[in-house]
């Protein structure tokens, strides 16, 4: 669709400078102002705001090497703050609004942040309330404050207009950002990423995809995380494409219909919801529609494999597309060309369904420590179930000595995207960074003969059963979560005779099931009929598991894992140690 453009840059400062010039008239960022109403800022105006904010930060005493923290969800001011900081040679330290105040305090002290940009009045007052507990902080700016307030973002921009600041000399090797890992185990660590790390990753990723100024997306991944920041924000800026900013997750479906994106960057949880929703809808349809859906999926799979369909098969596939698949695509706005998925493993069955719907899904793999993209599937080079081939300039090798497994080994990554190290963590750096600068990911996988990388689990998560067999739980849990009655699940079995499962019941689905079958539930968590249903679901969705991997019993709960209860990280990864700490005693009773 678009000839690949080469806009050379070595720093994120250059990226914004060139985007502001070459894409000046293009829509850059859209903000929802109400149902069907979006306010767009163009690249020329975005660059103007960045220039003003740079002057404002300079007026606050920010200079090269200083840490500028921002605690905010995605918004125009997030982008402005980031690039203003880069332009002064500052280091951006992004955090999530959903994080606990104690985490903010820890990160501010660990990073030695000088200025904090807070999204809301509540966050602003919280940071101000830390006082001497965060001695490095000299100023807090509030994005939502009235323009007349001295600490408002409007006043910061005004100061920059009155006292413009030139761009500082920034080299590719200079640090650009310090992104804190979510901390599924232990305290968050500050990942130091240079301009070269991030710029090289943007350029390598962009070489794999067919983007252009006419493309549009809906941004709902947090830019405080490396995946949303590089694969979405910086990539779209590079191409001069438009990003509408999703305001609230409950509005996501409605916003997709309004924005009508051509490209999406998403995470598996979104596709799991689509999978669940489509299957629930099909279960309520007449038998002839269910049959057409099944045949349409099978024919789509054959087309993907390069097979030719007969005339009758083409008619069947077209009918399935018209009556079923097209209606699902319409929920995305009807213009979607492809989707890039990352941040966690995408279940193969889910990927095949999305593909059957006529939406190309390109799954990739990466980590914060690798800026983040390591590998990705792309047009003409896609293998469902894999996370694609290594990006240009990135090398992947497999260390079997780390796993003692002849097939899967630890994934080791080298290239210009690998971090310089964790901030002030020499012991952790020694554990993960090899003498040649390569990074031990802690992830397990293998590379097939065509160069496609497959992820099989995470080394730290694997555990040994009493019989000596190793279990890697994450991919197994993803399979079990395909059940419409299971909202979440964690397998448990370390040093035990077999696996059991902690199942978060999908309460709405089970209530509907109980009503349909005339079952009085009472306490859902202890109801024997619910347990029978969920044990059947575990058996159904574990058919591909090895015998020792299958859970033999389960504990039912109705409280899902969330960031508020400390069982999910801000990027929605399960904090397994926290889950086991909370429910471990009850799970152990299942073995008595």
C-alpha positions in Angstrom: 0.0 0.0 0.0 2.8 2.4 0.9 6.4 2.3 -0.3 8.6 2.0 2.7 9.9 5.4 3.6 13.3 6.0 5.2 13.4 8.8 7.6 16.8 8.5 9.2 17.2 9.4 12.8 19.5 8.4 15.6 17.8 9.9 18.6 14.2 10.5 19.7 14.9 14.2 19.5 15.6 13.9 15.8 12.4 11.8 15.4 10.1 14.5 16.7 12.0 17.3 14.8 11.7 15.5 11.5 8.1 14.4 12.1 7.1 18.0 12.9 8.6 19.1 9.6 7.9 16.2 7.2 4.4 15.3 8.6 3.4 18.9 9.7 -0.1 18.9 8.1 -1.0 15.3 9.2 -3.2 14.5 12.2 -1.1 13.2 15.0 -3.1 12.6 18.2 -6.9 12.6 18.8 -8.6 13.1 22.1 -12.2 12.1 22.7 -14.4 15.0 23.7 -17.7 13.1 23.8 -19.7 10.5 21.8 -18.6 10.8 18.2 -16.5 14.0 18.9 -12.7 13.8 18.6 -10.3 16.7 18.7 -7.1 16.3 16.7 -3.7 17.9 17.0 -1.5 18.0 13.9 2.2 17.3 13.9 3.2 20.9 13.5 1.2 21.9 16.6 2.5 18.9 18.5 6.1 20.0 17.8 5.2 23.5 18.9 3.9 22.2 22.2 7.0 20.2 22.7 9.2 23.3 22.0 7.2 25.2 24.6 7.3 22.4 27.2 11.1 22.2 26.7 11.4 25.8 27.5 9.2 25.4 30.5 11.2 22.4 31.9 14.4 24.4 31.3 12.9 27.2 33.4 12.4 24.7 36.2 16.2 24.0 36.1 16.0 20.7 34.1 19.3 20.0 32.4 21.0 17.1 30.7 20.9 13.9 32.7 18.1 15.0 35.0 15.2 12.6 35.6 11.7 13.8 34.7 9.0 11.5 36.0 5.4 11.4 34.6 2.5 9.7 36.3 -0.3 9.7 33.8 -2.4 7.6 31.4 -2.0 8.2 27.7 -2.8 11.8 26.7 -1.3 14.5 24.4 0.6 16.0 27.4 2.3 12.7 28.0 3.9 12.8 24.5 4.7 16.5 24.9 6.4 15.9 28.3 8.4 13.0 26.9 9.8 14.7 23.9 10.4 18.0 25.8 12.5 16.0 28.3 14.4 14.3 25.5 15.2 17.6 23.9 17.0 18.8 27.1 18.9 15.6 27.3 16.7 14.5 30.2 15.7 11.0 31.1 12.0 10.1 31.1 10.7 8.0 34.0 7.1 7.1 33.2 4.7 5.6 35.8 1.1 4.4 35.8 -1.8 6.2 37.4 -3.0 2.7 38.6 0.2 2.2 40.6 0.2 2.4 44.4 1.6 5.6 46.0 4.3 3.5 47.7 5.5 2.4 44.3 5.6 6.0 43.0 7.6 6.9 46.1 10.0 4.0 45.6 10.6 4.8 41.9 11.0 8.5 42.5 13.7 7.8 45.1 15.4 5.1 43.1 15.5 7.2 39.9 16.3 10.4 41.8 13.6 12.3 39.9 13.9 16.1 39.8 10.5 17.1 38.3 7.3 15.1 38.5 4.4 15.7 36.1 1.2 14.4 37.6 -2.0 13.8 35.7 -4.6 14.6 38.3 -5.0 16.8 41.3 -5.1 13.7 43.6 -1.8 12.4 42.3 -0.3 15.9 42.5 -1.3 16.3 46.1 0.0 12.8 46.9 3.4 13.5 45.5 3.5 16.9 47.2 2.5 15.1 50.4 5.6 12.9 50.2 7.7 16.0 51.1 11.1 15.2 52.4 10.5 11.5 51.7 11.4 12.2 48.1 14.3 14.7 48.5 15.3 14.8 44.9 12.0 16.2 43.7 12.1 20.0 43.4 8.8 20.6 41.5 5.5 18.9 40.8 3.4 19.9 37.8 -0.3 19.0 37.4 -1.8 18.4 34.0 -5.4 18.8 35.1 -4.8 22.0 37.2 -6.6 25.2 36.1 -4.4 27.3 33.8 -4.2 30.0 36.5 -2.5 27.6 39.0 1.2 28.2 39.3 2.0 24.4 39.0 -0.3 23.9 36.0 0.9 22.5 32.7 -0.5 25.6 31.0 1.9 27.7 33.1 4.7 25.4 32.1 4.0 26.0 28.4 3.6 29.7 29.0 7.0 29.9 30.7 8.4 28.1 27.6 6.9 30.5 25.2 8.4 33.4 27.2 11.8 31.8 27.5 12.4 29.3 24.7 15.2 26.7 25.3 17.4 25.4 22.5 17.8 21.7 21.9 20.6 20.2 24.0 23.3 18.1 22.2 22.0 14.6 22.5 24.0 11.6 21.3 22.6 8.1 20.4 24.4 6.6 23.4 22.8 9.0 25.9 20.1 7.6 28.1 16.6 8.5 27.0 14.3 6.6 29.4 14.3 4.6 32.6 11.4 2.2 32.5 10.6 0.3 35.6 9.7 -3.4 35.2 6.4 -4.3 36.6 7.9 -6.4 39.4 5.9 -9.7 39.3 8.7 -10.8 41.7 10.5 -8.4 44.0 10.9 -4.6 43.7 10.7 -2.8 40.3 14.0 -2.4 38.5 14.9 0.7 36.4 15.7 -0.4 32.8 18.1 2.1 31.3 17.4 2.6 27.6 19.4 4.9 25.3 18.3 6.9 22.3 20.1 4.3 20.2 18.2 1.4 21.9 14.8 2.9 21.2 15.6 4.5 17.8 17.1 1.3 16.4 14.1 -0.6 17.5 11.7 1.8 15.9 13.5 1.7 12.6 13.9 -2.1 12.6 10.2 -2.6 13.5 9.1 -0.1 10.8 11.0 -1.9 8.1 8.7 -4.9 8.6 5.4 -3.1 8.2 3.3 -1.4 5.6 2.3 1.9 7.3 1.7 5.3 5.9 0.4 8.8 6.7 -3.1 7.7 5.8 -3.2 5.1 8.5 -5.1 5.5 11.8 -5.2 3.6 15.1 -6.8 3.7 18.5 -4.2 3.7 21.2 -5.1 1.8 24.4 -1.8 0.3 25.4 -0.1 2.3 28.1 2.8 4.4 26.8 4.5 4.0 30.2 5.2 0.5 29.0 7.9 -0.2 26.4 5.5 -2.1 24.0 3.0 0.8 23.7 5.7 3.4 23.7 7.9 1.9 20.9 5.5 -0.3 18.8 2.7 2.1 18.9 3.6 5.7 19.7 7.1 6.1 18.2 6.2 3.9 15.2 3.2 6.0 14.3 5.1 9.2 14.7 7.8 7.8 12.4 5.2 7.2 9.7 3.2 10.4 10.3 0.1 8.3 11.0 -2.7 9.3 13.4 -3.3 7.9 16.9 -6.7 8.4 18.6 -6.3 8.0 22.4 -8.8 5.7 24.0 -10.2 7.3 27.1 -11.7 4.4 29.0 -11.6 0.6 28.4 -15.4 0.3 28.7 -15.6 2.7 25.7 -13.2 0.7 23.6 -15.8 -1.0 21.3 -17.7 2.3 20.7 -14.4 4.2 20.1 -13.2 1.6 17.6 -16.4 2.1 15.6 -15.9 5.9 15.7 -12.2 6.0 14.9 -12.3 3.3 12.3 -8.7 2.3 12.6 -6.7 0.7 9.8 -4.1 -0.7 12.2 -4.2 -1.8 15.8 -1.4 -2.6 18.3 -2.9 -4.8 20.9 -2.4 -7.5 23.6 -3.8 -11.0 23.7 -6.4 -10.1 26.4 -8.3 -8.1 23.7 -8.3 -11.1 21.3 -9.3 -13.5 24.0 -12.4 -11.3 24.6 -13.2 -11.4 20.9 -12.8 -15.2 20.8 -15.0 -15.6 23.9 -17.6 -13.2 22.5 -17.8 -14.8 19.1 -18.1 -18.3 20.5 -20.8 -17.3 22.9 -22.7 -15.7 20.0 -22.3 -18.7 17.8 -23.6 -21.0 20.6 -26.9 -19.2 20.6 -27.3 -19.3 16.8 -29.3 -21.9 14.8 -27.5 -25.1 13.8 -27.2 -24.0 10.2 -25.3 -20.8 11.2 -23.0 -22.7 13.5 -22.2 -25.2 10.7 -21.5 -22.3 8.3 -19.2 -20.7 10.9 -17.3 -24.0 11.4 -16.9 -24.5 7.7 -15.9 -20.9 7.1 -13.2 -21.2 9.7 -11.8 -24.4 8.1 -11.8 -22.8 4.6 -10.1 -19.7 5.9 -7.3 -21.9 7.4 -6.9 -23.7 4.0 -6.6 -20.3 2.2 -4.0 -19.2 4.7 -2.0 -22.3 3.9 -2.1 -21.4 0.2 -4.6 -24.0 -0.9 -7.1 -23.3 -3.7 -10.8 -23.6 -3.0 -13.3 -25.2 -5.4 -16.2 -23.1 -6.7 -18.6 -24.4 -4.1 -16.1 -23.9 -1.3 -15.5 -20.3 -2.4 -19.3 -19.7 -2.3 -19.4 -21.2 1.2 -16.5 -19.1 2.4 -18.0 -15.9 0.9 -21.3 -16.6 2.6 -19.6 -17.2 5.9 -17.7 -13.9 5.5 -20.9 -12.0 4.6 -23.2 -13.4 7.3 -20.7 -13.8 10.1 -17.1 -12.6 9.7 -17.9 -9.2 8.2 -20.1 -8.3 11.2 -17.3 -9.0 13.6 -14.9 -6.8 11.5 -17.5 -4.0 11.6 -17.0 -3.8 15.3 -13.5 -2.7 14.6 -14.7 0.0 12.3 -14.6 -2.0 9.1 -11.3 -0.7 7.8 -8.8 -2.8 9.8 -5.9 -4.0 7.6 -3.8 -5.8 10.3 -3.1 -6.1 14.0 0.2 -6.4 15.8 0.0 -8.4 19.1 2.6 -8.5 21.8 3.3 -8.2 25.5 2.1 -11.8 26.2 1.6 -15.0 24.3 -1.3 -15.2 22.0 -3.1 -18.6 22.1 -2.9 -20.4 18.7 -6.6 -21.2 18.6 -7.5 -17.6 19.3 -5.0 -16.4 16.5 -6.6 -18.9 14.1 -10.1 -17.6 14.8 -9.1 -13.9 14.4 -7.3 -14.9 11.2 -10.5 -16.7 9.9 -12.4 -13.5 10.5 -10.2 -11.8 7.9 -8.0 -9.9 10.2 -4.3 -10.5 9.8 -2.6 -10.8 13.3 1.1 -10.4 13.4 2.4 -11.6 16.8 5.7 -10.5 18.1 7.9 -10.9 21.2 9.9 -8.5 23.3 10.8 -7.3 26.7 11.3 -3.9 28.3 15.1 -4.7 28.5 15.1 -5.0 24.6 13.4 -1.7 23.8 11.2 -4.0 23.5 10.8 -5.8 20.1 13.0 -8.8 19.5 11.0 -10.6 16.8 7.8 -10.3 14.9 5.7 -12.0 12.2 5.0 -9.8 9.2 3.4 -10.0 5.7 4.9 -12.9 3.7 6.7 -14.2 6.9 4.1 -15.4 9.3 3.7 -18.6 11.2 0.7 -18.8 13.6 1.9 -20.0 17.0 5.3 -18.4 16.6 6.4 -14.9 17.5 8.1 -14.4 14.2 11.7 -13.9 13.0 14.3 -11.7 14.6 14.3 -8.0 13.7 17.1 -6.7 11.4 20.2 -6.3 13.5 18.9 -8.4 16.3 20.4 -11.9 17.0 18.6 -14.6 19.0 20.3 -17.7 20.3 19.0 -20.6 22.5 21.0 -21.7 25.6 19.9 -25.3 26.4 22.2 -25.5 29.4 19.9 -23.1 31.3 16.9 -25.5 31.0 18.5 -28.9 30.5 15.9 -29.4 27.8 16.9 -30.7 24.4 14.1 -28.7 22.6 13.6 -25.5 24.6 16.3 -23.4 26.0 16.7 -19.9 27.4 16.3 -17.1 24.8 19.4 -14.9 24.6 19.2 -11.6 22.7 21.9 -9.4 21.3 21.7 -6.2 19.2 21.5 -2.4 19.4 18.1 -2.7 21.3 19.5 -4.3 24.4 19.5 -2.1 27.5 22.7 -0.8 29.1 21.6 -2.3 32.4 19.3 -1.9 35.4 19.9 1.3 37.3 22.1 0.8 40.3 21.7 -3.0 40.3 25.1 -4.4 39.6 24.3 -7.9 41.0 21.1 -8.2 38.8 23.1 -6.9 35.8 25.7 -9.6 36.3 23.0 -12.2 36.2 21.4 -11.1 32.9 24.0 -9.3 30.9 26.8 -11.4 29.3 30.3 -10.0 28.7 29.4 -9.4 25.0 26.3 -7.3 26.0 23.8 -10.1 25.3 20.7 -10.3 27.5 19.5 -13.4 29.2 15.7 -13.0 28.9 14.6 -15.7 31.3 12.1 -16.9 28.7 12.2 -20.4 27.2 11.8 -21.2 23.6 13.2 -22.6 20.4 13.8 -21.6 16.8 12.5 -23.7 13.9 14.5 -24.4 10.8 12.9 -21.5 9.0 14.0 -19.0 11.7 10.7 -18.6 13.5 10.9 -18.2 17.3 8.5 -20.1 19.5 8.0 -19.2 23.2 7.4 -22.2 25.6 7.4 -20.5 29.0 9.3 -18.6 31.6 12.2 -20.2 33.5 11.3 -18.6 36.8 7.7 -19.8 36.6 8.5 -23.4 36.0 8.3 -25.7 39.0 8.9 -29.4 39.7 6.2 -31.9 40.8 6.9 -34.5 43.4 7.6 -37.0 40.6 10.4 -34.8 39.2 8.5 -33.6 36.2 8.8 -29.9 35.3 5.7 -27.8 34.7 5.8 -24.5 32.8 2.4 -23.0 33.8 1.8 -19.9 31.6 1.0 -21.6 28.2 -1.1 -24.1 30.0 -3.1 -21.4 31.8 -3.7 -19.6 28.5 -5.3 -22.7 27.1 -7.6 -23.1 30.1 -8.6 -19.5 29.9 -10.3 -20.2 26.6 -13.2 -21.6 28.6 -16.1 -19.2 28.6 -16.6 -20.0 32.3 -13.1 -19.2 33.4 -12.1 -15.6 33.8 -8.6 -16.4 35.1 -6.6 -19.4 36.3 -3.3 -20.2 38.0 -1.8 -23.7 38.2 -0.3 -24.9 41.4 1.8 -28.0 42.2 5.4 -27.3 43.2 6.7 -30.3 45.2 3.2 -31.8 45.1 2.0 -35.1 43.6 0.0 -33.4 40.8 -1.3 -30.0 39.6 -4.4 -28.3 41.0 -6.0 -25.1 39.7 -7.1 -21.8 41.2 -10.0 -20.8 39.0 -11.5 -17.3 38.9 -15.0 -18.1 37.8 -16.7 -15.9 35.1 -19.6 -15.0 37.3 -21.8 -13.7 34.6 -21.4 -16.7 32.4 -22.0 -19.1 35.3 -25.1 -17.2 36.4 -26.5 -17.5 32.8 -25.6 -21.2 32.8 -27.3 -21.8 36.1 -30.5 -19.9 35.0 -30.6 -22.0 31.8 -30.4 -25.3 33.7 -32.6 -24.2 36.6 -29.9 -24.5 39.2 -30.0 -22.6 42.4 -26.5 -21.5 43.0 -26.3 -20.3 46.6 -22.5 -19.8 47.2 -21.0 -20.1 43.8 -17.6 -20.9 45.2 -18.8 -24.0 47.0 -21.6 -25.2 44.8 -21.0 -28.8 43.7 -22.7 -28.3 40.3 -20.4 -25.4 39.6 -17.4 -27.4 40.6 -18.5 -30.2 38.3 -19.0 -27.7 35.4 -15.5 -26.2 35.9 -13.8 -29.6 36.3 -15.3 -30.5 33.0 -14.0 -27.3 31.4 -10.5 -28.0 32.8 -10.7 -31.5 31.3 -12.0 -30.2 28.0 -9.3 -27.5 27.5 -6.4 -29.6 28.8 -6.8 -32.3 26.2 -3.5 -31.4 24.6 -1.6 -31.4 28.0 0.7 -34.1 29.1 -0.8 -36.3 31.7 1.2 -34.9 34.6 0.3 -31.3 33.5 -3.5 -31.8 33.9 -5.0 -30.3 37.1 -6.7 -33.0 39.2 -8.7 -30.6 41.5 -9.6 -26.9 41.7 -10.3 -24.1 44.1 -13.0 -21.7 42.9 -12.9 -18.0 43.7 -15.0 -15.1 42.3 -12.6 -12.2 42.9 -10.6 -11.6 39.8 -6.9 -10.6 39.8 -6.6 -6.8 39.6 -4.0 -4.1 40.1 -6.1 -2.9 43.1 -5.8 -6.2 45.0 -2.1 -6.5 44.1 -2.5 -9.6 41.9 -1.8 -8.0 38.6 0.9 -5.7 37.4 0.0 -2.4 35.7 0.6 -4.2 32.3 -1.9 -6.9 33.5 0.6 -9.7 34.1 -0.3 -12.0 37.0 1.8 -11.6 40.1 2.2 -15.3 40.7 4.0 -15.1 44.0 1.3 -12.8 45.4 -1.5 -15.1 44.2 0.2 -18.1 45.8 0.8 -16.1 49.0 -2.9 -15.3 49.2 -4.4 -18.7 48.2 -1.5 -21.1 48.8 -2.9 -22.4 52.1 -6.3 -23.2 50.6 -4.7 -24.8 47.6 -2.6 -27.1 49.8 -5.8 -28.3 51.5 -6.8 -29.8 48.1 -4.1 -32.5 48.6 -5.4 -33.6 52.0 
